[in-house]
């Protein structure tokens, strides 16, 4: 899929793939999710469910462009215990997004900002950078997040003045 992340857009031709998993070691889930992301899944998430006869299970959900279906199926059927997959056609409205640098007491850190019709509506510090800073400086992760968010808003207020 080729699109400009900076431009808000709708992706048609997407599939939401679901597979119910039981009789499977839940420790395998993160490994499977990583494999799915590695081969081009746009999103992967799991939901705990109760299956027939009260058995606990997991619903695996994969959002992917239709052209990648075959490779996604290969991973799901070879790496999980499912005996079947459901497919739902989907369209995804994606915000325009930019990665912006903010200056903090720990140096420059990145914030992903989301724009709807050109207006800032969402922003979040990049987790891995914040995690690295929290470990390196032995400070709570939530403190790093708060600092990055505050500096981002101050930077945006200055830019709009």
Beta strands, then each sheet from edge to edge (+ up, - down):
strand 1: 9-21
strand 2: 43-50
strand 3: 56-65
strand 4: 86-94
strand 5: 96-104
strand 6: 107-116
strand 7: 119-125
sheet 1: 2+ 3- 1+ 4-
sheet 2: 5+ 6- 7+
end
